[in-house]
Amino acid sequence: MIELINFIILFFIIAFLSEIAGTITGFGSSTIFLPLALFFVDYKIALVLVTFTHIFGCIGRVTFFRQGLDKNLILLFGIPSVTVAFFAANLLIYIPQNIFILILGVFLLTFSILSLLEHNFTILGTKKSAVAGSALSGFFAGLMGAGSVIRSAFLTAFGLEKVRYMAVAAAVALSVSLTRIQVYILNGFLKPNFYSIIPILIIIALCGSFVGKNVVNKIQQDKFRKIVLIAISIISINFIIRSLTLK
């Protein structure tokens, strides 16, 4: 019983720290939290729990940075993301878990290496690139809850100041997550015995985004970002190996 309690507490601590890190780095908590959650539960359950946490973290960020909301950019990035995320989420029903763990590992490893090597990498800020980027991010969001990192790369091309960037990114991510969570739940990804921890994850998400907002200007963000990226790359290698050994 004590081991189970310690296990649950550790899970909540990781969720809280992931939300803080996701807010500070701009990745979104899913990129950090999902690979760690897979040490505790299987892929589909982890995806639902992480998505719930992500949704309320986004609500917190939209609230805290609401003065930066931009309707036109939200629609430009949001509509393709939401549409593609819905269809991508439905693919989870048909593809084996180890395939997704492999894709997640390769995706995160590629992302972390490219981000470490080329921190200032940007894409042309055009409507065509925005639609393409938002569709691509929606695909990865529906499939593995990790679309925010792609969306961030395309959003930075528009040269948005910090508050506007945070508000738009959070609003689009919220729309995508609200779409895909419906697919996950309707297909029975979350087992009833996990329902009771969702309210706690909601509180953790809101608190984590609040703490992240308050510390974002008090640390050397580049150094922190590098630490997170290195951690993600190590975790991703673990999941590539794990996916190849799963039967």
Buried (B, 14 or more C-beta within 10 A) or exposed (E): EEEEEEEEEEBBEBBBBBBBBBBBBBBBBBBBBBBBBBBBBEBBBBBBBBBBBBBBBBBBBBBBBEEBBBEEBBEBBBBBBBBBBBEBBBBBEEEEBBEBBBBBBBBBBEBBBBBBEEEEEEBEBEEEBBBBBBBBBBBBBBBBBBBBBBBBBBBBBBEBEEBBBBBBBBBBBBBBBBBBBEBBEEBEBBEEEBEEBBEBBBEBBBBBBBBBBEBBEEEEBEEBBBEBBEBBBEBBBBBBEBBEEEE
